[in-house]
Amino acid sequence: MKRNHIRLIVILGAFAITGITVVQIYWLQKAWNIREKQFNQTIFIALKNVAENMSRYNQTELPNENPVNQLSSNYFVVNVNSVIDANILDYYLKTEFDKLNIKTDYEYAIYDCHNDKMVYGNYVSAKGKKPVKLTTNMPKYDEYIYYFGINFPLKSNYLSSDMMVWLIFSVILLVSVIFFGYAIFIILQQKRLSELQKDFINNMTHEFKTPISSINISADVISNPDIVKNPGRLKSYGAIIKQENNRLNNQVEKVLQIARIEKTGFELKIEKTDLKEVIENVTSNCKAGNSDKKLKITTDVEDGELSIKADRLHITNILHNLLDNAIKYSGKDADIVVSARKSGNSVIIGIADNGPGIGREYQKKVFQKFFRIPTGNVHDVKGFGLGLYYVKNICKAHRWKIRLQSEPGKGSIFYIEIPLE
């Protein structure tokens, strides 16, 4: 699938999901407002009936204006214009709420004009349970003399329970959005993997092309009957075939090694390892293998014993990989510094080069499988993009930390932090 098609799918999908989400939120909010308005109207009716019942009981008249006043979302005050009997009030509240099917907790307090304070009345639970916390400081209302205040502490829960269908649809929508996001993530991940595999195949083609051509040319020369008359030349071309065959074999082994690690994992043979000895062996081998280059490798290893617990084979391999990368990317005048020293309870290994450096946008990606820094159609540095992936996995298996410090034009330094304990 082309990149433009994927981008179009992501944009249209995001637009559709955003539109559906906005519409759902709008209708959910609208339904909530309607339900809250209905609840408030029902409360107004019930409390007005309570005030009228109290007025008839006390044989007084109510004022012409509505006796019920809403001070907040949950709190109402009711003017009864006469002395309030708490028992009678409790009875009328329960009667009216049952009549209008108001099934939620409430608490009320009666204003005492002699002491100028709200006297707590009762907490009534719809389920008959004791309240966890009582609101004993209900605010006063200066415009009334004989009144009571009533609070609905669980109003939001009550409204939510009546909107269960809306909430279920909202949860379904949320799950759909998450699923869509995950699907897009998988598509993009598969697209990235497909591009990496394509780059890997291209790199493999370039890597194999040179040794295959060399072997083919050497085979043509050796198949010439006159070559027998020139043993030196025959030996030289035989050595070329052997060298290129080993090169091909090493490249195939790298790919197979990564495949084995991903499929079956690997077992570490942890043992006490002399890090100095490993560094000396790796640097010596790299110098010998690149004798045709102008190469300078400096070792800066701390004096004294420098032993670590590691798989000797794998620590050798990762140091060889890092050194090999440093040499390849540093060009003709490679200047490499390999350092190792203790820092607290750890040993820090550093491999610094004088190469072109790595941009910040690529520094985390260099440890990904098949990833190579884009260079257009130029393939002057050979490789499959597996070396640093292998290094990262070995460090992870040992529980070591690896980090990269680099700036374009200033070279790169790879640090490996190995705990001593």
Secondary structure, DSSP 8 states (H G I E B T S, - for coil): --HHHHHHHHHHHHHHHHHHHHHHHHHHHHHHHHHHHHHHHHHHHHHHHHHHHHHHHHT----SS-SEEE-SSSEEEEE-SS---HHHHHHHHHHHHHHTT--S-EEEEEEETTTTEEEEEEEE-TTS---SS--------TT-SSEEEEE-TTHHHHHHHHTHHHHHHHHHHHHHHHHHHHHHHHHHHHHHHHHHHHHHHHHHHHHHHHHHHHHHHHHHHHTSGGGGG-HHHHHHHHHHHHHHHHHHHHHHHHHHHHHHHHHH-----EEEEEHHHHHHHHHHHHHHHTTTSEEEEEEEE-SS--EEEEEHHHHHHHHHHHHHHHHHHT-SEEEEEEEEEEETTEEEEEEE--S----GGGTTGGGSTT-----TT---S---S-HHHHHHHHHHHHT-EEEEEE-TTS-EEEEEEEE--
